[in-house]
Amino acid sequence: MAARRELSVHSSDSPQRDIVTNPVSIVIPAYNEESGIPSVIAELHRILGDYPAPIEIIVVDDGSTDATARAASLAGARVLRHRSNRGYGAALKTGIAAATYDQVTIIDADGTYPASYIPELLEKLQRADMVVGSRVNAGVKIPLIRRPAKWVLNRLANYLTNARIPDLNSGLRAFRRDIIMQYFPLLPDQFSWTTTITLAMHCDKYAVAYMPIDYRARKGTSKIVPWDAGSFLILILRTSMLFRPLRIFLPIVVVFAAYGIAKLAIDLTHQPNVSASAALALICALLVLLIGMLGDAIATRFGRFSPNAIPGVRENDDIEVEVENPGHSA
């Protein structure tokens, strides 16, 4: 891990304080973005030209059929190439694994995310494990056809993680490399990468912060199709099964139990026998409850993939120490 670079900032109306600024690796997954990638890299250089720590820009060319890699290299980025198109998530994993620094920021190659928010993301990362640029400002250019599906998926994710997630799959975020890499076996190779890491970190109680950002109209053609919403839904349920299975099973138990009890009450008031449907519903409720409890016990027992780490706690984070001159003993 690269050594931290400390900058002392003095203020006339506040005591002296050390601000810790870390080097950062910026990872850009790109597939057939020859026309847009130079302007994205140029914007990063312009915005982060005065950043007081080392910066590297990594472009992962995900098997592009155009000159994306050449355009990125000419613009001053470090370029990694996939020989074939492996997916958005695969490109991110390649870039993160190759990153030099522990602080990593990801941004899309299509120019939709303003790079001007990155310094603030990195500042907030000093007090969080991941900071997500949340596309909630009034001027965001999210296509109307995607908004209903995004609303449904966000509500489901909020319930399953028991957290407030304003933007589930934003492609502009900053995080700590070592924390993200422990989830690599779970993270998919497609666009659902950002959704999965958001759910996983919330379920594992990491410190995830959100910052409102703008979202510009895309340059070129989007690679997300409407039926990807179904894939995101399945992904959310699958991820929740790994971390919070009871959040899925308990509503099913309630439905079966409510039907069974209601049918049992009707049966006992109209005839001396219990109907097969009432008995079956109650048995199903019991079986589903036991399966959910077993899944929850397994998830709790095995915990996260890095059992030696404590979520949200890092050595020397935000610790201010006042050193007093020792007095002479009498």
N, C-alpha and C positions, 0 to 999 in steps of 0.2 A: 504494500500500500504506500502510495506517495506521501511524503512528509507534508504536514500542514504548514501553511505559510501564514504568519500572524502579522496583522497590520494594527498599529496603535492609532486610535482616533481620539482627538482631544476636543472638548467642547467647553465653552466659557461658562455655561450654566449647568454642567453636569460633571460628576467626577470622572477621572480617567478610566477608560475601559478598553480592553483588548477585543477586537473583532476578528474572529478566525475565518479566513477565506480559503477554501479548498480548491485544488485543481479540479477541472471537470472535463469529462468526455461527452461529446454530443453525438448521438447515433441517429442516422437518417436512413431508414429503409427505402429503397427506390426500385421501382419496376417500370421501365419505359417512361422515364421522366426527363428525357433529354432537354426538353424545352423549359422545364420549370426548375430543375435542380440548380443551375448557376445563380439564379436570383435568390434562392433560399440560402445558399452558402454565402453569397455576397451580403445579404441582410444579417446573417450571423456574424460575419467579420465586422460589419459596421456597428452593430449593437454591442458586441462583446470586445471591441477593440481596446477599450480601457479597463477590461476586467482585471483585477489585481492578482491574478494567479494563472498558471499555465492552462491552456485550453487545447483540446484536439477535436477535430471534426472528422467523424468516421461515416462514410457513405457505404452502405452495403448494397451493391448492385445485384438484385435478385433474379439473375438470368435474363436481363433485358435483351430485347432484339434490336434496340436502337443504340445510340452512342451515349447512353447515360453515364457509363463509367468514365469515358473520356472527358465528357463535359464536367463531371464532378472533379476529376483530377486537375483539369485546367483551372478550375475555380479555386483550387488550393486545399482540397479535402484529401484525407487518407482513404483510399478506396479498397474495399474487399469485394470479391466477386463470387457469386454462386454460378456454377456451370449450367444449372437449370433452374427454372422457377420453382422455388420451394415454399413460398408463402411469406406474408408479412411478419408473422410471429417468428418464423425461422430466421428471417433477416435480422430481426431484433436480437435474437439469442446469439447469432454470430457476432454482431456488433458489440453487444454487452460483454461477451466472453473475451473479445479482443481488446476491450477498452483498457487504457493504461491506468486510469484513475478510479477511485472508489465512488466518487460522485458522478452519476450518469444522468443525462437529460436526453429524452427522445423527442423528435419532432418529425412531422411528415414532409415529404419531398414535393408536395403539390402546392405549397404556398398558402394553405388555408390557415395555418397557425402563425400569428405574429411573433417573431422572435424577440420583440421588445419586452415580453413578459418573463423571459428566461432569468434575468438577474434577480427579479423578485422571487421566482420559484426557488432559486438557489439560496436566497436569504432565508426563506421560510424552511428550507430543508435542514437548516441548523437546529431546528426544534421539532423535526418530524422525521419519519422513516421514508415517506413518499409524499410528494406534493403534486396534485393533479390540477391542471388547468381546466376549470369547469366552464363549459360553453353555455352560460346563462345570461350574458349581457343582452341588452335589447337589440343590438345590431347583428347578432349572429346569423349566418347564412346557411342554416341547416335546411335541406330540402323538405318541403311540407309532407311529401310522401313517407318520409322516415319518422316524422314526429310522433304519430300514434304508437308505432311499434316501440320507439325509444321510451315513451311514457310508461307503457305496460311493463317493459323489461325493467325499468328503473324501480317501479313500485314493487315488483316481485323481488328484485335484489335487495331493496330496503328491508322487506319483511324477512327474507331468509338470513340476512346478516345481522338483523336487528341494529341497523345503523342508517344514518342519513347519507345517501349517495346522490349528489346532485348531477353528476355526469359519470356514467358507468364505463364508457369506452373512449374517453378522450385520448388523443394521440400526442398530446403535449404534457409531459410530466417529468419530474426529477425524482430520483431515488438513490438509494445506497446499493451499490453493485453486489456486495456480499449477501445482502438480504434477498435480493431478487434471484440470485443464482441458485439458492437452495430449492426454489420452486421449478427449476428447469425441467425435471421429469414430468411435471404436471402441465406445463404451459404448452398450448397447442401451436402449430405452425401457421395458422391462418389468422384472420382479422380478430378472432376472439381472444387473442393474447392479452390485450389490455383489459378486457372484461374479466378474464380468469385471474389475473394478478390483483385486480381491485378486490374481487370477492375473497381471494385467499388471504390477503393482508388484513382485511376487515375481520374475517373469521378468526384469525390468529391474534387479533387485538394489537396489531401494530399501529403506530401513530400515523394516520393518513389524513392529510390536510387538503383542503380545496381552495382554489383561488379563482375568482371570476375572470374570464378572459373573453375576448372577441373571437369571432370565427369568420374568416373571409370566404368568398366564393371560390370554388375550386378551379384551378387551371387544368384543362384537359378533361378526360372522361373518368368518372368514378369507377372503381373496381368492385364496389359493393353492390349487390343486386338485392331486390326486395325480399326474395325468399331466404336471404341470410338471417332474417329475424327468427325463423324457426330454428336455425342452428344455434343462435344465441340463446334461445329459450331452453333448448336441450342442454346447452353448456352450463347455464346457470343452475339448472336442477342437478346436473352431474357434479358440479363443483360443490354444491351445498351438501350432496350426499357424502362427500369426503370430509366435510368439516362440521356441518350442522344437520345431521340426518333427521333429528326429531322435529325440526322446523317444517319438514316435508311430511313426515308420517303422522304427526299429531292431528292436523286437519282431517286426514283420511279416517283416523280413529274416531274423531268426533262425529263425522258423518255416519259411519257405520253404527256407532253406539247410539246416536240419537234416533236413527231409524229403528234399531232393534228394541230400544226401550219403549218408543211410541207404539210400535206394533205389538209388543208384549202387553202393554197396558190395554190396548184395544181387544186383544185376544182374551185376556182375563176378565174383561167386563162383559163380553158377549158369549164366551164359551169356556168350558173348563180346561181346554187343551191349548198348548202353546203351538203356534204355527211354525212350520219349517223355516219360513223366511225370517221370522224374528230370531229363532235360534241361530240360523246361519249368519245373520248380521252381527249378533253379539260375539259369535265365535271369530268372525273376520276381524272385528274390532280388537279382540284380544290378541290374535295372531299378528296383526299389523303393529300393535303396540309393542309386542315382544320383539319383533324384527327391528323396529325403530330403536328400542332400547339397546339391542345388541349392536346395531350400527353406531349408536352414540358411545357405547362403551369402547368399541374398537377405535373410534376417532379420538376419544379422550385418552385412551391408553397409549396409543402411538404418538399422539401429539403432532407437532410440526416436524419437518425434516431435519431441523437443526436443534435438537433437544438441549444443547448446551448453551444456547443463546436465550437471553431474556428479552421479549419483545419491547421495543421502545426505549431500551436502556443501553447507552454506550458510554464508554469510559471518558470522563472529563467533559461530557456534554454540558454546555451552558453553566459551568461552575465558575463563580467569581470568588476569588480568595483575597482577602485583605491581609497583608503581611505587616505585622506590628514590630517595631524595633524592640528587641528584648531589653528589659531594664536590668540594672545591676542589682544583684541580690545584696541585701543588707548584711 
